[in-house]
Amino acid sequence: MDRTEALALLQQYNKEPFHIQHALTVEAVMGYFAEKLGYGNEKAFWETVGLLHDLDFEQYPEEHCIKEMAIMQELGLDPRLIHAVGSHGYGLCCDVKPEHQMEKVLYATDELTGLIGAAIKMRPSKSTKDLELKSLKKKYKDKKFAAGCSRKVIEDGAAMLGWELDDLNVSLINSRKLNVKALVTLELKADEIRDMETASDVKFDGEVEVLKKTLTVAAIAVRRRDTFRVREVLTIPGNDPDAETLLWQDMRLQDVETKPLDGKIHISGDLLVFAVYSAGGGQMPVQCFEETVPFSGDVELTESAEDMIPFITVKLVHRDMELQPDSDGEMREISVDAVMELDIRLYEEEQVELLGDIYALDREAVPETGTVCFDTLAVRNQVKTKIQEKVQLTGRQRILQVCHSDGDVKIDEVQIKEDGIHMDGVLEIRLLYLTADDQAPVGAASEVLPFHLMAAADGLTQDVVYEIEPGISGLTAVMAGGDAVEVKAQITADVLVLKPVCEQTVLSVAEEPLDTERLKKMPGIIGYVVKPGDSLWKIARMFHTSVERIMELNHLSDSTIRPGDRLILVKTVQG
């Protein structure tokens, strides 16, 4: 269903402008969250769910959700759409539980959009652009304000998503925009899930010989997104002055490790916190604050198992700092709130048994063959390299102290070679420093430092599929005399390479009568000299006998044969 069809359906059952506007609002909200949560390819579907979620409310308020699901079923609409619109009434008017993240978002935001809509009606601007979170929270606590908007549903929805209510509120009211023009290079990747069907065994009346082969393949077992939150209150050291205002803040992750366990993902690492603040008391007007916050915890994931092969990326998607008074009423505490998004992919290696060949001794079995392709794990590794460079800041103000360094790692080129996968990239380093200039006490500089990484592997071809997640750890920048700053860092790259493997396999078998004339022409017993490329299976098939029979007659302990070996062969079936 496209938007034109969805809008026409909405207008068929809804005439009041209020209901139409609410549907359009939720449509826009659902589209926003689809983009924000990494479901941009499903944005249109999310928007359709938002547009039609209250399809029946105007005409059938007593049958809300139940009636609209029946209407949609009669129209033959997508079952996912039907389940989604019904789920927003869970516990209120139906028992359809929100399962997908999209359904949980709808459940949480539906009532909240109504509350925000009521709040902006009372503002002169009639807009969310000047609506502050604290103002909305005040109205939220007033149970008489927009009493029809269930606070419990909003809170339950936020809990389903693992979010704090503030996150949800901020996302919904933040509609301020910047006009930005840029040249952007996009790298697009898509995950494809394929079901491969092939024969692994055969049921056949009579004497049949079957050749099987086993492959070790890698298949994606879990694909999820989830979040992990770190909250901490930090204290400004006692020898530093009180803070008046936060001027600038930054957070970054370092040494993050993830590990699949049974039923969960364990995550640990360091959150590096940095702030620049204005100080009181007539001391230096600008102060720097930096601290490392270690974190460790688990993200529940029922499908996870300890023996799975992980490829998990972790990114900071929300970071916030606020000054607050300590127990003595002095502004010496900084509250830190950071939310990480985990993009989780877990792979399993499994044994796949293929039917390589088949023939019968008492009839003709004609196999139909085809090619099937699987992915095998070629590389799963983390590679590292060190960068140590002196950066000249010539021409800038006299530098007193480097107070902060940060950087981004970018992979510019990836080459598949005989010895492995080669990566060339740059570390974009950013420096923040204090100067001797009272008019401009804080300065900034940036430099680009190249690097090369290599993940060793033999036998890679150009058709391999790879994933690379670069990172940085141990970044430091210290004065090295004069205008020079020595930068040290360790560049890391998590590398996953899947290699396609294609095999001929039997897809089906046709049964035909035994060719007795051909059998009559075959000798009953023969001495055979093994040729290059021969195998016991090949020889047995050629002379209409079995591998087991050849081994028995020739007293072989295994199926190993070499060119020049002499074998006695006896035809099993007489013509």
C-alpha positions as CSV (number, residue, x, y, z in Angstrom):
1,M,0.0,0.0,0.0
2,D,1.4,3.4,-1.0
3,R,0.8,6.6,0.8
4,T,-1.9,7.8,-1.6
5,E,-3.9,4.6,-1.0
6,A,-3.3,4.8,2.8
7,L,-4.4,8.4,3.0
8,A,-7.6,7.7,1.0
9,L,-8.4,4.8,3.4
10,L,-7.8,7.1,6.4
11,Q,-10.2,9.8,4.9
12,Q,-12.8,7.2,4.2
13,Y,-13.2,6.4,7.9
14,N,-12.2,9.8,9.4
15,K,-13.7,13.3,8.6
16,E,-12.8,15.3,11.7
17,P,-9.7,17.5,11.2
18,F,-8.4,16.6,14.6
19,H,-8.2,12.9,13.8
20,I,-6.7,13.6,10.4
21,Q,-4.0,15.9,12.0
22,H,-3.2,13.3,14.7
23,A,-2.7,10.6,12.1
24,L,-0.4,12.9,10.1
25,T,1.6,13.8,13.2
26,V,2.1,10.2,14.2
27,E,3.0,9.4,10.6
28,A,5.8,12.0,10.7
29,V,7.0,10.8,14.1
30,M,7.2,7.2,13.0
31,G,9.2,8.2,9.9
32,Y,11.6,10.2,12.1
33,F,12.2,7.2,14.4
34,A,12.6,4.8,11.4
35,E,15.6,7.0,10.3
36,K,16.9,7.5,13.8
37,L,16.9,3.8,14.7
38,G,18.5,2.5,11.5
39,Y,15.3,1.3,9.7
40,G,15.5,3.9,6.9
41,N,14.8,1.2,4.3
42,E,11.4,0.6,6.0
43,K,10.6,4.2,6.6
44,A,7.5,4.2,4.3
45,F,6.1,1.2,6.1
46,W,6.6,2.8,9.5
47,E,4.9,5.9,8.2
48,T,1.9,3.9,6.9
49,V,1.5,2.3,10.4
50,G,1.5,5.8,12.0
51,L,-1.0,7.1,9.5
52,L,-3.5,4.3,9.9
53,H,-3.0,3.4,13.6
54,D,-6.4,5.1,14.6
55,L,-8.3,4.2,11.4
56,D,-11.4,3.1,13.3
57,F,-11.4,5.4,16.3
58,E,-13.7,8.1,14.9
59,Q,-16.5,5.8,13.8
60,Y,-16.0,2.8,16.1
61,P,-14.5,4.1,19.4
62,E,-15.9,1.2,21.4
63,E,-14.3,-1.3,19.0
64,H,-11.0,0.5,18.7
65,C,-8.2,-1.6,17.3
66,I,-10.4,-4.7,16.9
67,K,-12.5,-3.1,14.2
68,E,-9.6,-1.6,12.2
69,M,-7.8,-5.0,12.2
70,A,-11.0,-6.6,10.8
71,I,-11.3,-3.8,8.1
72,M,-7.7,-4.4,7.1
73,Q,-8.1,-8.1,7.0
74,E,-11.1,-7.8,4.7
75,L,-9.0,-5.6,2.4
76,G,-6.2,-8.2,2.3
77,L,-3.6,-5.8,3.6
78,D,-0.2,-6.8,4.9
79,P,-0.4,-8.9,8.1
80,R,2.5,-6.9,9.5
81,L,0.5,-3.7,9.1
82,I,-2.5,-5.3,10.8
83,H,-0.5,-6.6,13.8
84,A,1.3,-3.2,14.1
85,V,-1.8,-1.0,14.3
86,G,-3.5,-3.4,16.7
87,S,-0.5,-3.5,19.0
88,H,-0.8,0.1,20.1
89,G,-3.9,-0.8,22.0
90,Y,-2.2,-3.6,24.0
91,G,-3.7,-3.8,27.5
92,L,-6.3,-1.2,26.7
93,C,-8.6,-2.5,24.1
94,C,-6.9,-5.7,22.7
95,D,-4.3,-8.3,23.6
96,V,-2.0,-7.8,20.5
97,K,1.4,-7.3,22.2
98,P,4.0,-4.9,20.6
99,E,6.9,-7.2,19.5
100,H,8.9,-5.3,16.8
101,Q,10.8,-2.2,17.8
102,M,8.5,-0.2,15.4
103,E,5.5,-1.4,17.3
104,K,7.0,-0.4,20.6
105,V,7.8,3.1,19.2
106,L,4.2,3.5,18.1
107,Y,3.0,2.4,21.6
108,A,5.2,4.9,23.3
109,T,4.7,7.9,21.0
110,D,1.0,7.8,20.2
111,E,-0.1,9.2,23.6
112,L,2.9,11.4,23.9
113,T,2.2,13.2,20.6
114,G,-1.2,14.0,21.9
115,L,0.2,15.5,25.1
116,I,2.8,17.5,23.2
117,G,0.0,18.7,20.8
118,A,-2.0,20.0,23.7
119,A,1.1,21.7,25.1
120,I,1.9,23.7,22.0
121,K,-1.8,24.8,21.6
122,M,-1.2,26.9,24.8
123,R,1.9,28.6,23.4
124,P,1.8,31.8,21.4
125,S,4.0,30.3,18.7
126,K,1.8,27.1,18.4
127,S,5.1,25.3,17.6
128,T,7.5,22.9,19.2
129,K,10.5,25.0,18.2
130,D,10.4,27.0,21.4
131,L,9.0,24.3,23.6
132,E,11.5,23.4,26.3
133,L,11.7,19.9,27.9
134,K,11.4,21.3,31.4
135,S,8.1,23.0,30.4
136,L,6.7,19.8,28.9
137,K,7.8,17.8,32.0
138,K,6.0,20.2,34.2
139,K,2.8,19.7,32.2
140,Y,3.4,16.0,32.2
141,K,3.4,15.9,36.0
142,D,0.1,17.8,36.1
143,K,-2.4,15.0,35.8
144,K,-5.2,17.4,35.0
145,F,-3.4,18.6,31.9
146,A,-4.4,16.6,28.8
147,A,-5.9,14.0,31.1
148,G,-6.9,11.8,28.2
149,C,-3.3,11.1,27.4
150,S,-2.3,8.1,29.4
151,R,1.0,8.7,31.3
152,K,1.2,5.0,32.1
153,V,1.1,4.0,28.4
154,I,3.8,6.5,27.6
155,E,6.0,5.2,30.5
156,D,5.3,1.5,29.6
157,G,6.2,2.2,26.0
158,A,9.5,3.9,27.0
159,A,10.3,0.9,29.3
160,M,9.6,-1.5,26.3
161,L,12.2,0.3,24.3
162,G,14.7,0.5,27.2
163,W,14.6,4.3,27.0
164,E,14.3,7.0,29.7
165,L,11.3,9.2,29.3
166,D,13.5,12.2,28.7
167,D,15.0,10.6,25.6
168,L,11.6,10.1,24.1
169,N,10.5,13.7,25.0
170,V,13.6,15.3,23.6
171,S,13.4,13.4,20.4
172,L,9.8,14.4,19.8
173,I,10.1,18.1,20.6
174,N,13.4,18.7,18.9
175,S,12.4,20.1,15.6
176,R,14.9,22.9,15.2
177,K,16.8,22.7,11.9
178,L,20.0,24.0,10.3
179,N,20.4,24.7,6.6
180,V,23.6,22.8,5.7
181,K,25.1,22.2,2.3
182,A,27.8,19.6,1.8
183,L,29.3,17.1,-0.5
184,V,28.7,13.7,1.0
185,T,30.1,10.3,0.0
186,L,27.8,7.5,0.9
187,E,28.8,3.8,1.2
188,L,25.8,1.6,1.1
189,K,25.7,-2.0,2.3
190,A,22.8,-4.4,2.5
191,D,22.4,-7.7,4.3
192,E,20.8,-10.4,2.3
193,I,19.3,-13.5,4.0
194,R,19.0,-16.4,1.6
195,D,17.4,-19.8,2.0
196,M,19.4,-22.5,0.1
197,E,17.6,-25.7,-0.6
198,T,19.5,-28.8,-1.5
199,A,19.3,-32.6,-1.1
200,S,21.2,-34.1,1.8
201,D,19.9,-37.7,1.5
202,V,17.8,-39.9,-0.7
203,K,15.2,-42.6,-0.2
204,F,15.5,-45.3,-2.8
205,D,14.2,-48.8,-2.9
206,G,16.9,-51.3,-3.7
207,E,20.7,-51.2,-3.7
208,V,21.8,-47.6,-3.9
209,E,25.3,-46.0,-3.4
210,V,25.4,-42.4,-2.1
211,L,28.3,-40.0,-2.0
212,K,28.0,-37.3,0.6
213,K,30.2,-34.3,1.3
214,T,30.3,-32.0,4.3
215,L,30.9,-28.2,4.3
216,T,31.4,-25.9,7.2
217,V,29.4,-22.8,6.4
218,A,28.8,-19.5,8.3
219,A,25.2,-18.3,8.7
220,I,23.9,-15.2,10.4
221,A,22.0,-16.4,13.5
222,V,21.1,-13.1,15.2
223,R,20.6,-9.6,13.8
224,R,19.5,-7.0,16.3
225,R,20.0,-3.4,17.5
226,D,19.9,-2.5,21.2
227,T,21.1,0.2,23.5
228,F,23.3,0.4,26.6
229,R,23.3,3.4,29.0
230,V,25.9,4.9,31.3
231,R,25.0,7.4,34.0
232,E,27.6,8.9,36.4
233,V,28.1,11.9,38.6
234,L,31.6,13.3,38.4
235,T,33.3,15.7,40.8
236,I,35.6,18.6,39.9
237,P,38.9,18.1,41.7
238,G,39.4,20.0,44.9
239,N,42.3,22.1,43.6
240,D,40.2,23.4,40.6
241,P,37.8,26.3,40.9
242,D,34.0,26.0,40.9
243,A,32.2,25.9,37.6
244,E,29.8,28.6,36.4
245,T,28.9,27.5,32.9
246,L,29.7,24.5,30.7
247,L,31.2,26.0,27.5
248,W,32.0,22.8,25.6
249,Q,31.7,19.1,26.1
250,D,32.8,15.9,24.5
251,M,32.5,12.1,25.1
252,R,34.1,9.3,23.3
253,L,34.4,5.5,23.7
254,Q,37.7,3.7,24.2
255,D,38.7,0.0,24.5
256,V,35.2,-1.2,24.1
257,E,34.8,-5.0,24.2
258,T,31.7,-7.0,23.5
259,K,31.2,-10.7,24.0
260,P,28.3,-13.0,23.3
261,L,27.2,-15.1,26.3
262,D,24.2,-17.4,26.7
263,G,21.1,-15.2,26.6
264,K,23.0,-11.9,26.7
265,I,25.8,-9.7,25.3
266,H,28.5,-8.5,27.7
267,I,29.9,-5.0,27.1
268,S,32.7,-3.2,28.8
269,G,35.0,-0.3,28.1
270,D,35.8,3.3,29.0
271,L,33.8,6.5,28.5
272,L,36.2,9.4,28.2
273,V,34.6,12.6,29.4
274,F,35.9,16.1,28.7
275,A,34.4,19.5,29.4
276,V,35.5,23.2,29.1
277,Y,33.9,25.4,31.7
278,S,34.0,29.0,32.8
279,A,35.3,29.4,36.4
280,G,34.3,31.7,39.1
281,G,36.4,33.3,41.9
282,G,38.5,35.5,39.8
283,Q,40.8,32.7,38.7
284,M,41.6,31.5,35.2
285,P,38.4,32.2,33.2
286,V,38.5,28.9,31.4
287,Q,39.1,25.5,32.9
288,C,39.3,22.0,31.5
289,F,37.9,18.9,33.1
290,E,38.7,15.3,31.9
291,E,37.9,12.0,33.5
292,T,37.7,8.3,32.4
293,V,34.5,6.4,33.4
294,P,34.8,2.6,33.2
295,F,31.6,0.7,32.4
296,S,30.6,-2.9,32.3
297,G,27.2,-4.6,31.9
298,D,25.0,-6.9,30.0
299,V,22.4,-6.5,27.2
300,E,19.7,-9.2,27.3
301,L,19.5,-11.2,24.0
302,T,17.7,-14.5,24.4
303,E,19.0,-15.8,21.0
304,S,22.7,-15.3,21.9
305,A,25.0,-18.2,22.7
306,E,28.6,-18.1,23.9
307,D,30.0,-20.1,21.0
308,M,28.6,-17.7,18.3
309,I,30.9,-15.5,16.2
310,P,30.3,-11.9,16.9
311,F,30.5,-8.8,14.8
312,I,29.2,-6.0,17.0
313,T,29.6,-2.3,16.5
314,V,29.1,0.2,19.3
315,K,28.4,3.9,18.7
316,L,27.5,6.8,21.0
317,V,24.1,8.0,19.9
318,H,23.3,10.3,22.9
319,R,25.6,12.3,25.2
320,D,24.7,14.9,27.7
321,M,26.4,16.7,30.6
322,E,24.9,19.1,33.2
323,L,26.4,21.1,36.0
324,Q,24.9,20.5,39.4
325,P,25.6,21.5,43.0
326,D,27.3,19.2,45.4
327,S,26.2,18.6,49.0
328,D,27.7,22.0,50.0
329,G,25.8,23.8,47.3
330,E,28.9,24.5,45.2
331,M,28.8,23.8,41.5
332,R,31.4,21.1,41.5
333,E,29.5,18.1,40.1
334,I,28.9,17.1,36.5
335,S,26.2,14.6,35.7
336,V,27.0,12.4,32.7
337,D,24.4,10.6,30.6
338,A,25.6,8.5,27.6
339,V,23.6,6.1,25.4
340,M,25.4,3.6,23.1
341,E,23.7,1.8,20.2
342,L,24.8,-1.8,19.6
343,D,24.5,-3.1,16.1
344,I,24.6,-6.8,16.8
345,R,25.4,-9.6,14.3
346,L,26.1,-13.1,15.5
347,Y,27.2,-15.8,13.2
348,E,27.2,-19.6,13.6
349,E,29.3,-22.1,11.9
350,E,27.4,-25.2,11.1
351,Q,28.0,-28.5,9.2
352,V,26.0,-28.8,6.0
353,E,25.8,-32.2,4.4
354,L,25.3,-32.3,0.6
355,L,24.4,-35.1,-1.7
356,G,27.3,-35.2,-4.1
357,D,26.5,-38.2,-6.3
358,I,24.3,-41.3,-6.4
359,Y,23.9,-44.5,-8.4
360,A,22.0,-47.7,-8.1
361,L,23.2,-51.3,-8.5
362,D,19.8,-52.8,-9.5
363,R,18.5,-50.0,-11.7
364,E,19.5,-46.8,-13.4
365,A,19.4,-43.8,-11.0
366,V,19.9,-40.6,-13.1
367,P,20.8,-37.6,-10.8
368,E,19.9,-34.0,-11.7
369,T,22.7,-31.8,-10.4
370,G,22.9,-28.1,-9.8
371,T,25.1,-25.5,-8.0
372,V,24.5,-24.2,-4.5
373,C,26.6,-21.5,-2.9
374,F,27.3,-20.9,0.8
375,D,29.4,-18.5,2.8
376,T,32.3,-19.7,4.8
377,L,34.2,-17.7,7.4
378,A,37.6,-16.7,6.0
379,V,38.7,-14.0,8.5
380,R,37.5,-12.9,11.9
381,N,40.2,-10.9,13.5
382,Q,41.1,-7.6,15.1
383,V,44.3,-6.0,13.6
384,K,46.2,-3.1,15.1
385,T,48.8,-0.6,14.2
386,K,50.5,2.3,16.1
387,I,50.8,5.9,15.1
388,Q,53.4,8.2,16.6
389,E,53.8,11.6,14.9
390,K,55.0,15.1,15.8
391,V,52.5,17.7,14.7
392,Q,53.8,21.3,14.2
393,L,51.5,24.1,15.2
394,T,53.6,26.9,13.8
395,G,52.0,30.3,13.4
396,R,49.5,29.8,16.1
397,Q,49.4,31.5,19.5
398,R,51.9,30.4,22.1
399,I,50.6,27.2,23.5
400,L,50.5,26.7,27.2
401,Q,48.9,23.3,27.4
402,V,47.1,20.7,25.2
403,C,44.0,20.1,27.2
404,H,42.1,17.7,24.9
405,S,42.6,15.5,21.9
406,D,40.1,13.6,19.9
407,G,40.1,11.8,16.5
408,D,38.1,9.9,13.9
409,V,39.4,6.9,12.0
410,K,38.4,6.6,8.3
411,I,39.2,3.7,5.9
412,D,39.7,5.2,2.5
413,E,40.7,2.1,0.4
414,V,40.4,-1.6,0.9
415,Q,42.3,-4.1,-1.4
416,I,41.9,-7.8,-1.5
417,K,45.4,-9.4,-2.2
418,E,46.9,-12.8,-2.1
419,D,48.2,-12.5,1.4
420,G,45.1,-10.9,2.9
421,I,42.9,-7.8,3.1
422,H,44.8,-4.4,3.0
423,M,43.3,-1.2,4.4
424,D,44.6,2.3,3.9
425,G,43.1,5.2,5.9
426,V,43.6,8.3,7.9
427,L,43.4,9.4,11.5
428,E,41.8,12.9,11.7
429,I,43.2,14.3,14.9
430,R,41.7,17.3,16.6
431,L,43.5,19.2,19.3
432,L,42.2,21.7,21.9
433,Y,44.7,23.8,23.7
434,L,45.1,26.8,26.0
435,T,47.1,29.8,24.8
436,A,48.8,32.8,26.3
437,D,46.4,35.1,24.6
438,D,43.8,36.5,27.1
439,Q,41.6,37.6,24.2
440,A,41.5,34.0,22.7
441,P,42.5,31.7,25.6
442,V,41.4,28.5,23.8
443,G,42.7,27.4,20.4
444,A,42.0,24.4,18.2
445,A,43.9,22.6,15.4
446,S,43.4,19.5,13.3
447,E,45.7,17.3,11.3
448,V,45.4,14.2,9.2
449,L,47.7,11.2,9.8
450,P,47.8,8.2,7.4
451,F,48.0,4.6,8.3
452,H,48.0,1.1,6.8
453,L,46.5,-2.1,8.2
454,M,46.5,-5.7,7.0
455,A,44.5,-8.7,8.0
456,A,46.4,-11.8,6.9
457,A,44.5,-14.5,5.0
458,D,45.3,-16.9,2.2
459,G,43.2,-17.7,-0.8
460,L,40.9,-14.6,-0.8
461,T,39.2,-13.7,-4.0
462,Q,37.6,-10.5,-5.2
463,D,34.1,-11.8,-4.6
464,V,34.6,-12.0,-0.8
465,V,32.2,-10.1,1.4
466,Y,33.9,-8.1,4.2
467,E,32.9,-5.9,7.1
468,I,35.4,-3.5,8.7
469,E,34.8,-1.5,11.8
470,P,37.8,0.9,12.5
471,G,38.5,2.3,16.0
472,I,41.0,4.1,18.0
473,S,42.5,3.6,21.5
474,G,45.2,5.1,23.7
475,L,45.1,8.5,22.0
476,T,47.4,11.1,23.6
477,A,48.8,14.4,22.6
478,V,51.5,16.1,24.6
479,M,53.8,19.1,24.1
480,A,57.1,18.1,22.6
481,G,58.9,21.4,22.7
482,G,58.3,24.6,20.8
483,D,55.2,24.4,18.7
484,A,55.3,20.7,18.3
485,V,52.8,18.2,19.7
486,E,53.5,14.5,19.8
487,V,50.5,12.4,18.9
488,K,50.3,8.7,19.8
489,A,47.4,6.4,19.1
490,Q,46.6,2.8,18.4
491,I,44.4,2.2,15.3
492,T,42.3,-0.9,15.4
493,A,40.0,-2.6,12.9
494,D,37.6,-5.4,13.5
495,V,37.5,-7.5,10.3
496,L,35.0,-10.1,9.2
497,V,35.4,-11.7,5.8
498,L,33.0,-14.2,4.3
499,K,34.1,-16.3,1.3
500,P,31.5,-17.8,-1.0
501,V,31.9,-21.5,-1.8
502,C,29.9,-23.1,-4.5
503,E,29.4,-26.9,-4.9
504,Q,27.8,-29.2,-7.3
505,T,25.1,-31.2,-5.6
506,V,22.3,-33.6,-6.5
507,L,18.9,-31.8,-6.6
508,S,16.7,-34.8,-7.6
509,V,17.0,-38.3,-8.9
510,A,15.1,-40.0,-11.8
511,E,14.6,-43.7,-11.8
512,E,14.9,-45.8,-15.0
513,P,15.1,-49.5,-15.8
514,L,18.5,-51.2,-15.6
515,D,20.4,-51.2,-18.9
516,T,21.0,-54.9,-19.1
517,E,22.7,-54.7,-22.5
518,R,25.4,-52.4,-21.1
519,L,26.0,-54.7,-18.2
520,K,26.4,-57.8,-20.4
521,K,29.2,-56.1,-22.2
522,M,31.0,-55.4,-18.9
523,P,33.5,-58.1,-17.7
524,G,32.5,-59.9,-14.5
525,I,36.0,-59.6,-13.0
526,I,38.9,-57.4,-14.0
527,G,42.3,-56.3,-12.7
528,Y,42.5,-52.5,-12.7
529,V,45.5,-50.1,-12.4
530,V,44.7,-46.9,-10.6
531,K,45.1,-43.8,-12.7
532,P,45.8,-40.1,-11.6
533,G,42.5,-38.5,-10.6
534,D,40.8,-41.8,-9.7
535,S,38.9,-42.4,-6.5
536,L,37.3,-45.5,-5.1
537,W,33.9,-43.9,-5.7
538,K,34.7,-43.2,-9.4
539,I,36.0,-46.7,-10.0
540,A,33.0,-48.3,-8.2
541,R,30.6,-46.3,-10.2
542,M,32.4,-47.1,-13.5
543,F,32.4,-50.9,-12.9
544,H,28.9,-51.1,-11.3
545,T,30.0,-52.2,-7.8
546,S,30.4,-50.5,-4.4
547,V,33.2,-48.9,-2.6
548,E,32.7,-51.3,0.3
549,R,33.0,-54.3,-2.0
550,I,36.2,-53.0,-3.5
551,M,37.8,-52.5,-0.1
552,E,36.7,-55.9,1.0
553,L,38.1,-57.7,-2.0
554,N,41.4,-55.8,-1.9
555,H,41.8,-55.9,1.9
556,L,41.9,-52.1,2.2
557,S,41.6,-50.5,5.6
558,D,40.6,-47.1,4.2
559,S,39.6,-45.5,0.9
560,T,43.0,-44.1,0.1
561,I,44.4,-45.2,-3.2
562,R,47.4,-44.0,-5.3
563,P,48.2,-44.0,-9.0
564,G,49.8,-47.4,-9.9
565,D,47.9,-49.4,-7.3
566,R,46.4,-52.6,-8.6
567,L,42.8,-53.5,-7.7
568,I,40.6,-56.6,-8.3
569,L,37.1,-55.5,-9.4
570,V,34.0,-57.7,-9.5
571,K,30.7,-56.6,-11.1
572,T,28.0,-56.7,-8.5
573,V,25.0,-57.2,-10.8
574,Q,25.1,-59.5,-13.7
575,G,23.4,-58.5,-16.9
